[in-house]
Amino acid sequence: MKTILIVDDEFAIVETLGEVVSLEGYGFAGAANGKEALAYLRTQRPDLVLLDYMMPVMDGLQALEALRADPQVASLPVIMMTAAAAGIPAAQKRWNDLLLKPFEASQLLRAIRALIGAP
């Protein structure tokens, strides 16, 4: 089963997105910030990371920089999520796709399928 690591500081978002991907047939794990996500990646290999931009402890860009610097996980597909009205500066783009919150479940599933295929 293909697994998605969902990283967001809002528990309800992790649970909701987890339900969406589970109903589609993907497995999922959750993390509350970038630091937790990197700890998870030391022991597990999801097929994709769904990463929030604004989080406490370690934000999405910091986590993405650390992920891309680690040869063991550098190639993992990452979908960045943000509610920032202006989005994220293009110079920071090291993700594979960007979803602006709020987004529809269908947008999320299309983006996932485009990167890792069907469950």
C-alpha positions, 0 to 999 in steps of 0.5 A: 500500500502506498503511504502518505505522510501528512504534516500539519500542526492542526490535528483536524486537518491531518485527520481529515486529509488522512480520511480522504486519502484512506478512502481512496486506498492510500495509507497515511501517517501524521506529524504535527510539524517538520521536526516530527516529520523528519523523525518519522522519515528516519525510520519510515519511507512514505511514498509522498509527503503532504507538507504544510507551509506554516507550522511551529517548531519547524515550518514546511520550508525548513523541513523541506530543506532538510529533507532535500539535503538528506540523500536517503529521502531527497527524491521523495515527492512533496506537495506543499500546502499553504493558506498564505494568500500570496503563496510561497516565494517562487525562489523557495520552490523545491516541492513537486506541487503546491496546493492553496488552502482551502482546496477540494479533495479532488484537487488533492487526489489529482495531485497525489495520483500525478506524483505517485499513481493510483493506490 
